Amino acid sequence: MSIKPSHYEQLLCQYSDRLSAISLLKQHRSYLEMIPSLRRPEESLITIPLPLVKVRHPKPLSENRLSSPNIQEAIQLPCDLAIIMCDPEWKIKLGSEIIIFIHRPHEDFSHLLSRWRQTQIHLDKDYEWLMPMKQAHMLSEGGEKVYPLFVVFENTLERIKKGLKGACLPYIVQQSIPEESEDNLELGEFRI
């Protein structure tokens, strides 16, 4: 059985929810321990699906100016989800950032790994997150450390799992996903 686009979409939707993101982190204990408050975990992280960052590039200095403003560029990261830690009391962003990569249909190991490498290149610069509207007031400067987590499926090719293990990249295997029927999706959209 191959991975269907609906499987990917279901996981992206599911892990965009904070409580589901916490359940994902529970499967990788060292990342769960990064949550600032385990008493109030849902207030201790922000999930950003298909995240955008504003990267700042230094503008070359001109002869008549000692300092020059940065050039800013908004880019979409090639990951699926960013989990940003925040202090539940002070409502401020903290340093650790977890970047989630969900195995996409027809994606082989080299493409999956390449998405992580491209994310590393973008986040190696001076950047800030474009936060969801509810958290737009937070300072969102880039973090101290970026941690990847890969989500693969039971039926993901073994060579991909072996490649992630060989590259020392953490991954979890998503157990089977129940199929949503088209009828349920359409009814769910119009329900009040």
PyMOL commands that place a pseudoatom at each C-alpha (Angstrom):
pseudoatom trace, name=CA, resn=MET, resi=1, chain=A, elem=C, hetatm=0, pos=[0.000, 0.000, 0.000]
pseudoatom trace, name=CA, resn=SER, resi=2, chain=A, elem=C, hetatm=0, pos=[1.496, 3.354, -1.014]
pseudoatom trace, name=CA, resn=ILE, resi=3, chain=A, elem=C, hetatm=0, pos=[1.249, 6.670, 0.794]
pseudoatom trace, name=CA, resn=LYS, resi=4, chain=A, elem=C, hetatm=0, pos=[-1.726, 8.662, -0.457]
pseudoatom trace, name=CA, resn=PRO, resi=5, chain=A, elem=C, hetatm=0, pos=[-1.899, 12.463, -0.611]
pseudoatom trace, name=CA, resn=SER, resi=6, chain=A, elem=C, hetatm=0, pos=[-4.812, 12.266, 1.845]
pseudoatom trace, name=CA, resn=HIS, resi=7, chain=A, elem=C, hetatm=0, pos=[-2.531, 10.570, 4.427]
pseudoatom trace, name=CA, resn=TYR, resi=8, chain=A, elem=C, hetatm=0, pos=[-0.083, 13.449, 4.228]
pseudoatom trace, name=CA, resn=GLU, resi=9, chain=A, elem=C, hetatm=0, pos=[-2.892, 16.029, 4.392]
pseudoatom trace, name=CA, resn=GLN, resi=10, chain=A, elem=C, hetatm=0, pos=[-4.469, 14.309, 7.414]
pseudoatom trace, name=CA, resn=LEU, resi=11, chain=A, elem=C, hetatm=0, pos=[-1.198, 14.399, 9.362]
pseudoatom trace, name=CA, resn=LEU, resi=12, chain=A, elem=C, hetatm=0, pos=[-0.501, 18.014, 8.422]
pseudoatom trace, name=CA, resn=CYS, resi=13, chain=A, elem=C, hetatm=0, pos=[-3.972, 18.996, 9.636]
pseudoatom trace, name=CA, resn=GLN, resi=14, chain=A, elem=C, hetatm=0, pos=[-3.709, 16.843, 12.753]
pseudoatom trace, name=CA, resn=TYR, resi=15, chain=A, elem=C, hetatm=0, pos=[-0.299, 18.100, 13.903]
pseudoatom trace, name=CA, resn=SER, resi=16, chain=A, elem=C, hetatm=0, pos=[-1.240, 21.734, 13.250]
pseudoatom trace, name=CA, resn=ASP, resi=17, chain=A, elem=C, hetatm=0, pos=[-3.303, 21.422, 16.449]
pseudoatom trace, name=CA, resn=ARG, resi=18, chain=A, elem=C, hetatm=0, pos=[-1.261, 22.047, 19.619]
pseudoatom trace, name=CA, resn=LEU, resi=19, chain=A, elem=C, hetatm=0, pos=[-2.541, 19.037, 21.553]
pseudoatom trace, name=CA, resn=SER, resi=20, chain=A, elem=C, hetatm=0, pos=[-1.799, 16.720, 18.633]
pseudoatom trace, name=CA, resn=ALA, resi=21, chain=A, elem=C, hetatm=0, pos=[1.657, 18.276, 18.271]
pseudoatom trace, name=CA, resn=ILE, resi=22, chain=A, elem=C, hetatm=0, pos=[2.279, 17.469, 21.938]
pseudoatom trace, name=CA, resn=SER, resi=23, chain=A, elem=C, hetatm=0, pos=[1.237, 13.856, 21.323]
pseudoatom trace, name=CA, resn=LEU, resi=24, chain=A, elem=C, hetatm=0, pos=[3.737, 13.785, 18.427]
pseudoatom trace, name=CA, resn=LEU, resi=25, chain=A, elem=C, hetatm=0, pos=[6.515, 15.036, 20.718]
pseudoatom trace, name=CA, resn=LYS, resi=26, chain=A, elem=C, hetatm=0, pos=[5.594, 12.372, 23.285]
pseudoatom trace, name=CA, resn=GLN, resi=27, chain=A, elem=C, hetatm=0, pos=[6.852, 9.835, 20.763]
pseudoatom trace, name=CA, resn=HIS, resi=28, chain=A, elem=C, hetatm=0, pos=[10.323, 11.407, 20.913]
pseudoatom trace, name=CA, resn=ARG, resi=29, chain=A, elem=C, hetatm=0, pos=[11.041, 11.935, 24.609]
pseudoatom trace, name=CA, resn=SER, resi=30, chain=A, elem=C, hetatm=0, pos=[13.993, 14.329, 24.338]
pseudoatom trace, name=CA, resn=TYR, resi=31, chain=A, elem=C, hetatm=0, pos=[11.811, 16.742, 22.347]
pseudoatom trace, name=CA, resn=LEU, resi=32, chain=A, elem=C, hetatm=0, pos=[8.930, 16.404, 24.792]
pseudoatom trace, name=CA, resn=GLU, resi=33, chain=A, elem=C, hetatm=0, pos=[11.315, 17.484, 27.554]
pseudoatom trace, name=CA, resn=MET, resi=34, chain=A, elem=C, hetatm=0, pos=[11.953, 20.765, 25.675]
pseudoatom trace, name=CA, resn=ILE, resi=35, chain=A, elem=C, hetatm=0, pos=[8.403, 21.933, 26.404]
pseudoatom trace, name=CA, resn=PRO, resi=36, chain=A, elem=C, hetatm=0, pos=[8.850, 24.734, 28.978]
pseudoatom trace, name=CA, resn=SER, resi=37, chain=A, elem=C, hetatm=0, pos=[5.893, 23.741, 31.174]
pseudoatom trace, name=CA, resn=LEU, resi=38, chain=A, elem=C, hetatm=0, pos=[4.585, 20.191, 31.248]
pseudoatom trace, name=CA, resn=ARG, resi=39, chain=A, elem=C, hetatm=0, pos=[1.831, 21.400, 33.597]
pseudoatom trace, name=CA, resn=ARG, resi=40, chain=A, elem=C, hetatm=0, pos=[0.567, 23.726, 30.839]
pseudoatom trace, name=CA, resn=PRO, resi=41, chain=A, elem=C, hetatm=0, pos=[1.949, 22.182, 27.653]
pseudoatom trace, name=CA, resn=GLU, resi=42, chain=A, elem=C, hetatm=0, pos=[-0.721, 23.555, 25.314]
pseudoatom trace, name=CA, resn=GLU, resi=43, chain=A, elem=C, hetatm=0, pos=[0.279, 27.105, 26.350]
pseudoatom trace, name=CA, resn=SER, resi=44, chain=A, elem=C, hetatm=0, pos=[3.984, 26.303, 25.972]
pseudoatom trace, name=CA, resn=LEU, resi=45, chain=A, elem=C, hetatm=0, pos=[4.189, 25.876, 22.228]
pseudoatom trace, name=CA, resn=ILE, resi=46, chain=A, elem=C, hetatm=0, pos=[2.982, 27.369, 18.990]
pseudoatom trace, name=CA, resn=THR, resi=47, chain=A, elem=C, hetatm=0, pos=[2.467, 25.323, 15.846]
pseudoatom trace, name=CA, resn=ILE, resi=48, chain=A, elem=C, hetatm=0, pos=[3.008, 26.911, 12.437]
pseudoatom trace, name=CA, resn=PRO, resi=49, chain=A, elem=C, hetatm=0, pos=[1.972, 24.758, 9.482]
pseudoatom trace, name=CA, resn=LEU, resi=50, chain=A, elem=C, hetatm=0, pos=[3.886, 25.394, 6.237]
pseudoatom trace, name=CA, resn=PRO, resi=51, chain=A, elem=C, hetatm=0, pos=[5.910, 28.098, 8.016]
pseudoatom trace, name=CA, resn=LEU, resi=52, chain=A, elem=C, hetatm=0, pos=[7.252, 31.346, 6.636]
pseudoatom trace, name=CA, resn=VAL, resi=53, chain=A, elem=C, hetatm=0, pos=[10.318, 33.178, 7.870]
pseudoatom trace, name=CA, resn=LYS, resi=54, chain=A, elem=C, hetatm=0, pos=[11.578, 36.660, 7.141]
pseudoatom trace, name=CA, resn=VAL, resi=55, chain=A, elem=C, hetatm=0, pos=[15.291, 36.338, 6.327]
pseudoatom trace, name=CA, resn=ARG, resi=56, chain=A, elem=C, hetatm=0, pos=[17.513, 39.406, 6.637]
pseudoatom trace, name=CA, resn=HIS, resi=57, chain=A, elem=C, hetatm=0, pos=[20.420, 39.798, 4.227]
pseudoatom trace, name=CA, resn=PRO, resi=58, chain=A, elem=C, hetatm=0, pos=[22.950, 42.539, 4.945]
pseudoatom trace, name=CA, resn=LYS, resi=59, chain=A, elem=C, hetatm=0, pos=[22.939, 45.205, 2.262]
pseudoatom trace, name=CA, resn=PRO, resi=60, chain=A, elem=C, hetatm=0, pos=[26.406, 46.102, 0.969]
pseudoatom trace, name=CA, resn=LEU, resi=61, chain=A, elem=C, hetatm=0, pos=[27.825, 49.264, 2.543]
pseudoatom trace, name=CA, resn=SER, resi=62, chain=A, elem=C, hetatm=0, pos=[28.099, 52.280, 0.332]
pseudoatom trace, name=CA, resn=GLU, resi=63, chain=A, elem=C, hetatm=0, pos=[31.060, 54.653, 0.523]
pseudoatom trace, name=CA, resn=ASN, resi=64, chain=A, elem=C, hetatm=0, pos=[29.060, 57.517, 2.005]
pseudoatom trace, name=CA, resn=ARG, resi=65, chain=A, elem=C, hetatm=0, pos=[27.261, 55.456, 4.715]
pseudoatom trace, name=CA, resn=LEU, resi=66, chain=A, elem=C, hetatm=0, pos=[28.740, 53.731, 7.731]
pseudoatom trace, name=CA, resn=SER, resi=67, chain=A, elem=C, hetatm=0, pos=[25.738, 51.511, 8.278]
pseudoatom trace, name=CA, resn=SER, resi=68, chain=A, elem=C, hetatm=0, pos=[23.154, 50.144, 5.940]
pseudoatom trace, name=CA, resn=PRO, resi=69, chain=A, elem=C, hetatm=0, pos=[19.720, 48.577, 6.536]
pseudoatom trace, name=CA, resn=ASN, resi=70, chain=A, elem=C, hetatm=0, pos=[19.206, 44.894, 5.914]
pseudoatom trace, name=CA, resn=ILE, resi=71, chain=A, elem=C, hetatm=0, pos=[17.286, 43.557, 2.959]
pseudoatom trace, name=CA, resn=GLN, resi=72, chain=A, elem=C, hetatm=0, pos=[14.349, 41.423, 4.154]
pseudoatom trace, name=CA, resn=GLU, resi=73, chain=A, elem=C, hetatm=0, pos=[12.843, 38.560, 2.214]
pseudoatom trace, name=CA, resn=ALA, resi=74, chain=A, elem=C, hetatm=0, pos=[9.913, 36.348, 3.267]
pseudoatom trace, name=CA, resn=ILE, resi=75, chain=A, elem=C, hetatm=0, pos=[10.366, 32.714, 2.281]
pseudoatom trace, name=CA, resn=GLN, resi=76, chain=A, elem=C, hetatm=0, pos=[8.413, 29.528, 2.848]
pseudoatom trace, name=CA, resn=LEU, resi=77, chain=A, elem=C, hetatm=0, pos=[10.517, 26.847, 4.472]
pseudoatom trace, name=CA, resn=PRO, resi=78, chain=A, elem=C, hetatm=0, pos=[10.467, 23.429, 2.760]
pseudoatom trace, name=CA, resn=CYS, resi=79, chain=A, elem=C, hetatm=0, pos=[9.287, 21.768, 5.981]
pseudoatom trace, name=CA, resn=ASP, resi=80, chain=A, elem=C, hetatm=0, pos=[5.730, 20.913, 6.959]
pseudoatom trace, name=CA, resn=LEU, resi=81, chain=A, elem=C, hetatm=0, pos=[5.423, 22.304, 10.466]
pseudoatom trace, name=CA, resn=ALA, resi=82, chain=A, elem=C, hetatm=0, pos=[7.393, 24.400, 12.932]
pseudoatom trace, name=CA, resn=ILE, resi=83, chain=A, elem=C, hetatm=0, pos=[6.887, 23.968, 16.665]
pseudoatom trace, name=CA, resn=ILE, resi=84, chain=A, elem=C, hetatm=0, pos=[8.003, 27.071, 18.544]
pseudoatom trace, name=CA, resn=MET, resi=85, chain=A, elem=C, hetatm=0, pos=[8.469, 26.948, 22.315]
pseudoatom trace, name=CA, resn=CYS, resi=86, chain=A, elem=C, hetatm=0, pos=[7.136, 29.820, 24.414]
pseudoatom trace, name=CA, resn=ASP, resi=87, chain=A, elem=C, hetatm=0, pos=[6.903, 30.702, 28.087]
pseudoatom trace, name=CA, resn=PRO, resi=88, chain=A, elem=C, hetatm=0, pos=[3.272, 30.205, 29.237]
pseudoatom trace, name=CA, resn=GLU, resi=89, chain=A, elem=C, hetatm=0, pos=[3.552, 32.945, 31.896]
pseudoatom trace, name=CA, resn=TRP, resi=90, chain=A, elem=C, hetatm=0, pos=[5.303, 35.695, 29.975]
pseudoatom trace, name=CA, resn=LYS, resi=91, chain=A, elem=C, hetatm=0, pos=[3.905, 34.729, 26.548]
pseudoatom trace, name=CA, resn=ILE, resi=92, chain=A, elem=C, hetatm=0, pos=[7.314, 35.112, 24.927]
pseudoatom trace, name=CA, resn=LYS, resi=93, chain=A, elem=C, hetatm=0, pos=[9.088, 32.908, 22.419]
pseudoatom trace, name=CA, resn=LEU, resi=94, chain=A, elem=C, hetatm=0, pos=[11.952, 30.800, 23.743]
pseudoatom trace, name=CA, resn=GLY, resi=95, chain=A, elem=C, hetatm=0, pos=[15.055, 29.500, 21.969]
pseudoatom trace, name=CA, resn=SER, resi=96, chain=A, elem=C, hetatm=0, pos=[14.259, 25.932, 20.886]
pseudoatom trace, name=CA, resn=GLU, resi=97, chain=A, elem=C, hetatm=0, pos=[12.519, 25.265, 17.585]
pseudoatom trace, name=CA, resn=ILE, resi=98, chain=A, elem=C, hetatm=0, pos=[11.443, 21.842, 16.309]
pseudoatom trace, name=CA, resn=ILE, resi=99, chain=A, elem=C, hetatm=0, pos=[11.000, 21.453, 12.574]
pseudoatom trace, name=CA, resn=ILE, resi=100, chain=A, elem=C, hetatm=0, pos=[8.704, 18.633, 11.391]
pseudoatom trace, name=CA, resn=PHE, resi=101, chain=A, elem=C, hetatm=0, pos=[9.049, 16.879, 8.038]
pseudoatom trace, name=CA, resn=ILE, resi=102, chain=A, elem=C, hetatm=0, pos=[6.189, 14.579, 7.060]
pseudoatom trace, name=CA, resn=HIS, resi=103, chain=A, elem=C, hetatm=0, pos=[7.024, 12.023, 4.401]
pseudoatom trace, name=CA, resn=ARG, resi=104, chain=A, elem=C, hetatm=0, pos=[5.164, 13.107, 1.278]
pseudoatom trace, name=CA, resn=PRO, resi=105, chain=A, elem=C, hetatm=0, pos=[3.680, 10.809, -1.366]
pseudoatom trace, name=CA, resn=HIS, resi=106, chain=A, elem=C, hetatm=0, pos=[6.243, 9.751, -4.008]
pseudoatom trace, name=CA, resn=GLU, resi=107, chain=A, elem=C, hetatm=0, pos=[9.087, 11.354, -2.013]
pseudoatom trace, name=CA, resn=ASP, resi=108, chain=A, elem=C, hetatm=0, pos=[12.329, 9.400, -1.831]
pseudoatom trace, name=CA, resn=PHE, resi=109, chain=A, elem=C, hetatm=0, pos=[15.095, 9.733, 0.740]
pseudoatom trace, name=CA, resn=SER, resi=110, chain=A, elem=C, hetatm=0, pos=[17.201, 12.254, -1.200]
pseudoatom trace, name=CA, resn=HIS, resi=111, chain=A, elem=C, hetatm=0, pos=[14.272, 14.672, -1.555]
pseudoatom trace, name=CA, resn=LEU, resi=112, chain=A, elem=C, hetatm=0, pos=[13.232, 14.305, 2.097]
pseudoatom trace, name=CA, resn=LEU, resi=113, chain=A, elem=C, hetatm=0, pos=[16.816, 14.912, 3.248]
pseudoatom trace, name=CA, resn=SER, resi=114, chain=A, elem=C, hetatm=0, pos=[17.171, 17.801, 0.796]
pseudoatom trace, name=CA, resn=ARG, resi=115, chain=A, elem=C, hetatm=0, pos=[14.166, 19.548, 2.400]
pseudoatom trace, name=CA, resn=TRP, resi=116, chain=A, elem=C, hetatm=0, pos=[15.954, 19.401, 5.760]
pseudoatom trace, name=CA, resn=ARG, resi=117, chain=A, elem=C, hetatm=0, pos=[19.221, 20.677, 4.251]
pseudoatom trace, name=CA, resn=GLN, resi=118, chain=A, elem=C, hetatm=0, pos=[17.432, 23.595, 2.570]
pseudoatom trace, name=CA, resn=THR, resi=119, chain=A, elem=C, hetatm=0, pos=[15.753, 24.446, 5.879]
pseudoatom trace, name=CA, resn=GLN, resi=120, chain=A, elem=C, hetatm=0, pos=[19.159, 24.421, 7.589]
pseudoatom trace, name=CA, resn=ILE, resi=121, chain=A, elem=C, hetatm=0, pos=[20.519, 26.840, 4.977]
pseudoatom trace, name=CA, resn=HIS, resi=122, chain=A, elem=C, hetatm=0, pos=[17.595, 29.264, 5.422]
pseudoatom trace, name=CA, resn=LEU, resi=123, chain=A, elem=C, hetatm=0, pos=[17.706, 29.130, 9.235]
pseudoatom trace, name=CA, resn=ASP, resi=124, chain=A, elem=C, hetatm=0, pos=[21.479, 29.643, 9.327]
pseudoatom trace, name=CA, resn=LYS, resi=125, chain=A, elem=C, hetatm=0, pos=[20.859, 33.315, 8.521]
pseudoatom trace, name=CA, resn=ASP, resi=126, chain=A, elem=C, hetatm=0, pos=[19.383, 36.087, 10.613]
pseudoatom trace, name=CA, resn=TYR, resi=127, chain=A, elem=C, hetatm=0, pos=[15.620, 35.407, 10.548]
pseudoatom trace, name=CA, resn=GLU, resi=128, chain=A, elem=C, hetatm=0, pos=[12.327, 35.849, 12.304]
pseudoatom trace, name=CA, resn=TRP, resi=129, chain=A, elem=C, hetatm=0, pos=[9.158, 33.748, 12.132]
pseudoatom trace, name=CA, resn=LEU, resi=130, chain=A, elem=C, hetatm=0, pos=[5.998, 35.093, 10.573]
pseudoatom trace, name=CA, resn=MET, resi=131, chain=A, elem=C, hetatm=0, pos=[3.762, 34.138, 13.457]
pseudoatom trace, name=CA, resn=PRO, resi=132, chain=A, elem=C, hetatm=0, pos=[0.070, 33.189, 13.388]
pseudoatom trace, name=CA, resn=MET, resi=133, chain=A, elem=C, hetatm=0, pos=[-2.254, 36.174, 13.895]
pseudoatom trace, name=CA, resn=LYS, resi=134, chain=A, elem=C, hetatm=0, pos=[-3.008, 35.234, 17.503]
pseudoatom trace, name=CA, resn=GLN, resi=135, chain=A, elem=C, hetatm=0, pos=[0.720, 35.333, 18.395]
pseudoatom trace, name=CA, resn=ALA, resi=136, chain=A, elem=C, hetatm=0, pos=[1.766, 38.140, 16.014]
pseudoatom trace, name=CA, resn=HIS, resi=137, chain=A, elem=C, hetatm=0, pos=[2.595, 40.391, 18.988]
pseudoatom trace, name=CA, resn=MET, resi=138, chain=A, elem=C, hetatm=0, pos=[5.410, 38.060, 20.134]
pseudoatom trace, name=CA, resn=LEU, resi=139, chain=A, elem=C, hetatm=0, pos=[9.015, 38.765, 19.334]
pseudoatom trace, name=CA, resn=SER, resi=140, chain=A, elem=C, hetatm=0, pos=[9.869, 36.014, 16.908]
pseudoatom trace, name=CA, resn=GLU, resi=141, chain=A, elem=C, hetatm=0, pos=[13.601, 36.226, 16.318]
pseudoatom trace, name=CA, resn=GLY, resi=142, chain=A, elem=C, hetatm=0, pos=[15.353, 33.019, 15.242]
pseudoatom trace, name=CA, resn=GLY, resi=143, chain=A, elem=C, hetatm=0, pos=[16.115, 30.436, 17.883]
pseudoatom trace, name=CA, resn=GLU, resi=144, chain=A, elem=C, hetatm=0, pos=[19.242, 29.175, 19.566]
pseudoatom trace, name=CA, resn=LYS, resi=145, chain=A, elem=C, hetatm=0, pos=[18.949, 25.685, 18.118]
pseudoatom trace, name=CA, resn=VAL, resi=146, chain=A, elem=C, hetatm=0, pos=[16.839, 24.027, 15.450]
pseudoatom trace, name=CA, resn=TYR, resi=147, chain=A, elem=C, hetatm=0, pos=[15.873, 20.371, 15.873]
pseudoatom trace, name=CA, resn=PRO, resi=148, chain=A, elem=C, hetatm=0, pos=[14.432, 18.209, 13.072]
pseudoatom trace, name=CA, resn=LEU, resi=149, chain=A, elem=C, hetatm=0, pos=[11.853, 15.458, 13.479]
pseudoatom trace, name=CA, resn=PHE, resi=150, chain=A, elem=C, hetatm=0, pos=[10.757, 13.272, 10.585]
pseudoatom trace, name=CA, resn=VAL, resi=151, chain=A, elem=C, hetatm=0, pos=[7.382, 11.540, 10.448]
pseudoatom trace, name=CA, resn=VAL, resi=152, chain=A, elem=C, hetatm=0, pos=[7.231, 8.471, 8.228]
pseudoatom trace, name=CA, resn=PHE, resi=153, chain=A, elem=C, hetatm=0, pos=[4.464, 5.942, 7.693]
pseudoatom trace, name=CA, resn=GLU, resi=154, chain=A, elem=C, hetatm=0, pos=[4.353, 2.212, 8.386]
pseudoatom trace, name=CA, resn=ASN, resi=155, chain=A, elem=C, hetatm=0, pos=[4.456, 1.596, 4.649]
pseudoatom trace, name=CA, resn=THR, resi=156, chain=A, elem=C, hetatm=0, pos=[7.273, 4.083, 3.947]
pseudoatom trace, name=CA, resn=LEU, resi=157, chain=A, elem=C, hetatm=0, pos=[10.053, 2.324, 2.061]
pseudoatom trace, name=CA, resn=GLU, resi=158, chain=A, elem=C, hetatm=0, pos=[12.589, 0.696, 4.387]
pseudoatom trace, name=CA, resn=ARG, resi=159, chain=A, elem=C, hetatm=0, pos=[15.464, 2.427, 2.584]
pseudoatom trace, name=CA, resn=ILE, resi=160, chain=A, elem=C, hetatm=0, pos=[14.073, 5.813, 3.689]
pseudoatom trace, name=CA, resn=LYS, resi=161, chain=A, elem=C, hetatm=0, pos=[13.919, 4.708, 7.333]
pseudoatom trace, name=CA, resn=LYS, resi=162, chain=A, elem=C, hetatm=0, pos=[17.397, 3.215, 6.998]
pseudoatom trace, name=CA, resn=GLY, resi=163, chain=A, elem=C, hetatm=0, pos=[18.676, 6.461, 5.443]
pseudoatom trace, name=CA, resn=LEU, resi=164, chain=A, elem=C, hetatm=0, pos=[17.264, 8.584, 8.267]
pseudoatom trace, name=CA, resn=LYS, resi=165, chain=A, elem=C, hetatm=0, pos=[18.795, 6.233, 10.816]
pseudoatom trace, name=CA, resn=GLY, resi=166, chain=A, elem=C, hetatm=0, pos=[22.146, 6.299, 8.976]
pseudoatom trace, name=CA, resn=ALA, resi=167, chain=A, elem=C, hetatm=0, pos=[22.087, 10.125, 8.876]
pseudoatom trace, name=CA, resn=CYS, resi=168, chain=A, elem=C, hetatm=0, pos=[21.363, 10.135, 12.646]
pseudoatom trace, name=CA, resn=LEU, resi=169, chain=A, elem=C, hetatm=0, pos=[18.121, 12.038, 12.109]
pseudoatom trace, name=CA, resn=PRO, resi=170, chain=A, elem=C, hetatm=0, pos=[15.264, 11.379, 14.543]
pseudoatom trace, name=CA, resn=TYR, resi=171, chain=A, elem=C, hetatm=0, pos=[12.074, 9.946, 13.113]
pseudoatom trace, name=CA, resn=ILE, resi=172, chain=A, elem=C, hetatm=0, pos=[8.877, 8.395, 14.305]
pseudoatom trace, name=CA, resn=VAL, resi=173, chain=A, elem=C, hetatm=0, pos=[6.731, 5.883, 12.457]
pseudoatom trace, name=CA, resn=GLN, resi=174, chain=A, elem=C, hetatm=0, pos=[3.116, 6.978, 12.155]
pseudoatom trace, name=CA, resn=GLN, resi=175, chain=A, elem=C, hetatm=0, pos=[0.762, 4.077, 12.678]
pseudoatom trace, name=CA, resn=SER, resi=176, chain=A, elem=C, hetatm=0, pos=[-2.017, 3.511, 10.171]
pseudoatom trace, name=CA, resn=ILE, resi=177, chain=A, elem=C, hetatm=0, pos=[-4.328, 6.401, 9.451]
pseudoatom trace, name=CA, resn=PRO, resi=178, chain=A, elem=C, hetatm=0, pos=[-8.075, 5.785, 9.135]
pseudoatom trace, name=CA, resn=GLU, resi=179, chain=A, elem=C, hetatm=0, pos=[-9.430, 6.853, 5.763]
pseudoatom trace, name=CA, resn=GLU, resi=180, chain=A, elem=C, hetatm=0, pos=[-11.824, 9.787, 5.741]
pseudoatom trace, name=CA, resn=SER, resi=181, chain=A, elem=C, hetatm=0, pos=[-14.596, 9.391, 3.230]
pseudoatom trace, name=CA, resn=GLU, resi=182, chain=A, elem=C, hetatm=0, pos=[-15.395, 12.240, 0.861]
pseudoatom trace, name=CA, resn=ASP, resi=183, chain=A, elem=C, hetatm=0, pos=[-18.931, 12.335, 2.326]
pseudoatom trace, name=CA, resn=ASN, resi=184, chain=A, elem=C, hetatm=0, pos=[-17.578, 13.008, 5.818]
pseudoatom trace, name=CA, resn=LEU, resi=185, chain=A, elem=C, hetatm=0, pos=[-15.299, 15.741, 4.535]
pseudoatom trace, name=CA, resn=GLU, resi=186, chain=A, elem=C, hetatm=0, pos=[-18.089, 17.513, 2.693]
pseudoatom trace, name=CA, resn=LEU, resi=187, chain=A, elem=C, hetatm=0, pos=[-20.542, 17.250, 5.593]
pseudoatom trace, name=CA, resn=GLY, resi=188, chain=A, elem=C, hetatm=0, pos=[-17.894, 18.462, 8.045]
pseudoatom trace, name=CA, resn=GLU, resi=189, chain=A, elem=C, hetatm=0, pos=[-17.282, 21.605, 6.026]
pseudoatom trace, name=CA, resn=PHE, resi=190, chain=A, elem=C, hetatm=0, pos=[-20.903, 22.772, 6.186]
pseudoatom trace, name=CA, resn=ARG, resi=191, chain=A, elem=C, hetatm=0, pos=[-21.759, 21.782, 9.735]
pseudoatom trace, name=CA, resn=ILE, resi=192, chain=A, elem=C, hetatm=0, pos=[-22.604, 24.665, 12.094]
for i in range(1, 192): cmd.bond("trace and resi %d" % i, "trace and resi %d" % (i + 1))
show_as sticks, trace
zoom trace
